[in-house]
Amino acid sequence: MQPIRRRQLILATIRCMSEYGFARTTIARIGKTAGVTPSIIHHYFGGKDDLLEATVRFLLEQLRQNVVRQLTQATNARQRVEAIIAANFADDQFNDETLAAWMALWAQAQHHHGLHRLQQIYARRLQSNLRHALRQLVDENAVQRGAFGLAALVDGLWLNCSLNGEANGALARAVALNYIDKLLRTAQPVPTQSVESDHV
C-alpha cells in the first residue's frame, strides 16, 4: 500500500503545483486533491519539503526511464543524440500539467537546498548523456560546445513553453534537432564508431 499511497500523493502534488503554483501548494490542498487528510501526508512524507523532493525524484526517474527507453531504440550515434532530445520532450513529461509543476519546483531550487541538489543532478546527467552521444559524432571542442548548447536549449524550450502556457513537444523537438543539424555541419567529425553502451 505504501508505494501506491506515495504515488497518489506525488501525483496530487503535481496537480496542485500546476493549478496553484509553489507558494499556494499547501499540505491541505494536496490532501484535498488526493482525498486524504493532512495527517496521512505527514505519515508518508513527514512534511511539505520531503513531499516536494519526492515529487522531483519521481519526475526525474520518469525522465531517466524515458531516456533509457529511447536509447535502446537508437542504432547509431546520431540517433542517440535524437533519443535524448525525444526523451526530454516526451508526452508523459512534456505536457501542460507536468510542465507547470517542473517550472514551479525549479523556480525554488536556488533557495531550497534539497531541490537545488536534485536540479544539479538533473543538469549533470543531461550534460553527461549529451557529451557521451556527441563524442561519437564530433571533435572534443564541439562535444563540449554542443552539449552545453543543447542542454541550454532544452531548458530554454521548457521555460518558453511554460511562459506561453502550452507544451508543444513536436515544435520543441524540431527546434532542438535543427540545432543538432547545424552543429554537425560546422563541427569536425570523428571516425565512424559503433554505438556504445547506454550512458544514463
C-alpha positions as CSV (number, residue, x, y, z in Angstrom):
1,M,0.0,0.0,0.0
2,Q,2.8,2.4,0.8
3,P,4.2,2.8,-2.8
4,I,0.6,3.2,-4.1
5,R,-0.2,5.9,-1.5
6,R,3.1,7.7,-2.0
7,R,2.5,7.8,-5.8
8,Q,-1.0,9.1,-5.2
9,L,0.3,11.9,-3.1
10,I,3.0,12.8,-5.5
11,L,0.6,13.0,-8.4
12,A,-1.7,15.2,-6.3
13,T,1.3,17.5,-5.6
14,I,1.9,17.7,-9.4
15,R,-1.7,18.7,-10.0
16,C,-1.6,21.3,-7.2
17,M,1.7,22.8,-8.5
18,S,0.1,23.1,-11.9
19,E,-3.1,24.7,-10.6
20,Y,-1.8,26.9,-7.7
21,G,1.9,27.3,-8.1
22,F,4.6,26.7,-5.5
23,A,3.6,29.1,-2.8
24,R,-0.1,28.2,-2.7
25,T,0.5,24.4,-2.9
26,T,-0.1,23.5,0.8
27,I,-0.4,20.2,2.6
28,A,-4.1,20.9,3.0
29,R,-4.6,21.4,-0.8
30,I,-2.6,18.4,-1.6
31,G,-4.6,16.3,0.8
32,K,-7.9,17.6,-0.6
33,T,-6.7,16.8,-4.1
34,A,-5.6,13.3,-3.1
35,G,-8.7,12.7,-1.0
36,V,-6.8,12.2,2.3
37,T,-6.2,14.0,5.5
38,P,-3.0,16.1,6.1
39,S,-2.0,13.6,8.8
40,I,-1.7,10.9,6.1
41,I,0.7,13.1,4.1
42,H,2.8,13.6,7.3
43,H,2.8,9.9,7.9
44,Y,4.3,9.1,4.5
45,F,6.5,12.1,3.9
46,G,7.0,14.0,7.2
47,G,6.2,17.4,5.7
48,K,5.9,19.5,2.6
49,D,9.6,19.7,1.9
50,D,10.0,15.9,1.9
51,L,7.0,15.6,-0.4
52,L,8.3,18.2,-2.8
53,E,11.7,16.4,-3.0
54,A,10.0,13.1,-3.6
55,T,8.0,14.7,-6.4
56,V,11.1,15.9,-8.1
57,R,12.7,12.5,-7.7
58,F,9.6,10.9,-9.2
59,L,9.7,13.2,-12.2
60,L,13.5,12.7,-12.7
61,E,13.0,8.9,-12.6
62,Q,10.3,9.2,-15.2
63,L,12.7,11.2,-17.3
64,R,15.6,8.7,-16.8
65,Q,13.3,5.9,-17.8
66,N,12.3,7.8,-21.0
67,V,16.0,8.3,-21.9
68,V,16.8,4.6,-21.4
69,R,13.8,3.6,-23.4
70,Q,14.6,5.9,-26.3
71,L,18.3,5.0,-26.3
72,T,17.5,1.3,-26.6
73,Q,15.9,2.1,-29.9
74,A,18.9,4.0,-31.3
75,T,21.1,2.2,-33.8
76,N,23.7,4.9,-34.5
77,A,25.3,7.8,-32.8
78,R,23.1,10.5,-34.4
79,Q,20.0,8.6,-33.2
80,R,21.4,8.5,-29.7
81,V,21.5,12.3,-29.6
82,E,18.0,12.5,-31.0
83,A,16.8,9.9,-28.4
84,I,17.9,12.2,-25.6
85,I,16.1,15.1,-27.1
86,A,13.0,13.0,-27.7
87,A,13.0,11.8,-24.1
88,N,13.1,15.3,-22.7
89,F,10.1,16.3,-24.7
90,A,8.1,13.0,-24.4
91,D,4.4,13.3,-24.0
92,D,4.4,12.0,-20.4
93,Q,6.9,14.6,-19.3
94,F,6.2,17.5,-21.7
95,N,2.5,18.2,-21.0
96,D,0.9,21.3,-19.5
97,E,0.4,19.9,-16.0
98,T,3.9,18.4,-15.6
99,L,5.4,21.5,-17.3
100,A,3.8,23.8,-14.8
101,A,4.9,21.6,-11.9
102,W,8.6,21.5,-13.1
103,M,8.7,25.2,-13.5
104,A,7.2,25.8,-10.1
105,L,9.7,23.5,-8.5
106,W,12.8,24.7,-10.4
107,A,11.9,28.3,-9.6
108,Q,12.5,27.5,-5.9
109,A,15.7,25.5,-6.4
110,Q,18.0,28.4,-5.8
111,H,16.6,28.9,-2.3
112,H,15.8,25.3,-1.4
113,H,18.8,23.0,-0.7
114,G,17.1,19.7,-1.5
115,L,15.6,21.0,-4.7
116,H,18.9,22.6,-5.7
117,R,20.7,19.4,-5.2
118,L,18.2,17.5,-7.4
119,Q,18.4,20.2,-10.1
120,Q,22.1,19.8,-10.2
121,I,21.8,16.0,-10.5
122,Y,19.4,16.6,-13.5
123,A,21.8,19.1,-15.1
124,R,24.9,16.9,-14.8
125,R,23.0,13.9,-16.1
126,L,21.7,15.7,-19.1
127,Q,25.2,17.1,-20.0
128,S,26.8,13.8,-19.4
129,N,24.4,11.9,-21.7
130,L,24.8,14.6,-24.4
131,R,28.6,14.5,-24.2
132,H,28.6,10.8,-24.4
133,A,26.4,10.7,-27.5
134,L,28.1,13.7,-29.3
135,R,31.6,12.3,-28.7
136,Q,30.8,9.6,-31.3
137,L,30.0,12.3,-33.9
138,V,32.2,15.4,-33.5
139,D,35.6,16.5,-32.2
140,E,36.1,17.2,-28.5
141,N,35.7,21.0,-28.8
142,A,32.4,20.6,-30.5
143,V,31.3,18.0,-27.9
144,Q,31.7,20.5,-25.0
145,R,30.1,23.3,-27.0
146,G,27.3,21.2,-28.3
147,A,26.4,19.6,-25.0
148,F,26.3,23.0,-23.3
149,G,24.3,24.5,-26.1
150,L,21.8,21.6,-26.3
151,A,21.3,21.5,-22.6
152,A,20.7,25.2,-22.5
153,L,18.3,24.9,-25.4
154,V,16.3,22.1,-23.7
155,D,15.9,24.2,-20.5
156,G,15.1,27.3,-22.6
157,L,12.4,25.4,-24.5
158,W,10.8,24.2,-21.3
159,L,10.8,27.7,-19.9
160,N,9.5,29.3,-23.1
161,C,6.6,26.8,-23.4
162,S,5.9,27.3,-19.7
163,L,5.6,31.1,-20.1
164,N,3.4,30.6,-23.2
165,G,1.2,28.2,-21.2
166,E,1.4,25.5,-23.9
167,A,3.6,22.4,-24.1
168,N,4.3,21.8,-27.8
169,G,6.6,18.8,-27.8
170,A,6.8,18.4,-31.6
171,L,7.9,22.0,-32.0
172,A,10.4,21.7,-29.2
173,R,11.9,18.6,-30.7
174,A,12.1,20.2,-34.1
175,V,14.0,23.2,-32.8
176,A,16.5,21.1,-30.9
177,L,17.0,18.8,-33.9
178,N,17.7,21.8,-36.1
179,Y,20.4,22.8,-33.6
180,I,22.0,19.4,-33.9
181,D,21.9,19.6,-37.7
182,K,23.8,22.9,-37.6
183,L,26.3,21.6,-35.1
184,L,27.1,18.6,-37.2
185,R,27.5,20.7,-40.3
186,T,30.0,23.1,-38.7
187,A,32.0,20.7,-36.4
188,Q,34.9,18.5,-37.2
189,P,33.6,14.9,-37.5
190,V,35.2,11.9,-35.8
191,P,35.7,8.5,-37.5
192,T,32.5,6.4,-37.6
193,Q,32.2,4.2,-34.4
194,S,29.8,1.6,-33.3
195,V,27.1,2.6,-30.8
196,E,28.5,2.2,-27.2
197,S,26.5,1.0,-24.2
198,D,23.9,3.3,-22.8
199,H,25.1,6.1,-20.5
200,V,22.3,7.4,-18.3
